[in-house]
């Protein structure tokens, strides 16, 4: 799974939606070509604002959504 976090911006610089999606797709395609299942791990903010989800639709999505307290 491709996992780009807020702290990744510190290392890569804040990528715009197109560039971040391009990077994710490059990773996902390499993983698939190696014979593995590929997907994106992301929170709602990244899904809504940082990725072009239409371009990532062919891949699995692992939603990171955690509650502050057990419920």
N, C-alpha and C positions, 0 to 999 in steps of 0.2 A: 504494500500500500504506500502511496505517495502521501507523506505527512509534512506539510509546510506549516509552520507555526508562527505566531506573532514574533517570537524571538528570531526566527529565520530572517526577518526583515533587517535585523541588526547586521547579519552577516552578508546577505545578498543585496541589501538595499530594498526599499519597498517597491515591489514590482507592480505595474499596473495590471488590470484584469487580463488583457491579451497576453502579456509576457508571462505572467504566472501560469495561465492556462497552457501556453506553449511549452513551458518547462515541465509541467505536469504530464502533458501528452508525450513529450520526448521520453520521460522516465517510464511511463506506462507502456509505451510501444516497445521499449527495450526489454522490459520484464516479460511482456507477452511473447516476443520473439525468442526469448530464452526458454519458453515453454511453461511459464507460470501464469496463474490467474492474477490479474492486475486490478487495482482499485484505488480510490482516493479516500483518505481519512480526513475529515474536516468538521469544524463546528458550524453552527448556523450562520454566523457572520461571514465566514469564508464562502459558504454556499450561496448566500444572498448577495454578497458584495465583492468578493475577491476573485471568484472563478466564473468563467463562462460555462455554466452547467450544461448548456445545449451541446457544447463541443465535447463534454466529458460523459455524455449520456451512455455511450457504449460500455462504460466501465462501472464496476461495482462502487457503491458509496457506503462508507462506514461513518455514520453520524456520531460525532462526539457531543453528547448532550448529557451533562451530569447535573444532578440535584445537589443543592448545598447541604441538605440533610437527608438522611435515609427516610424513605417514605413508603 
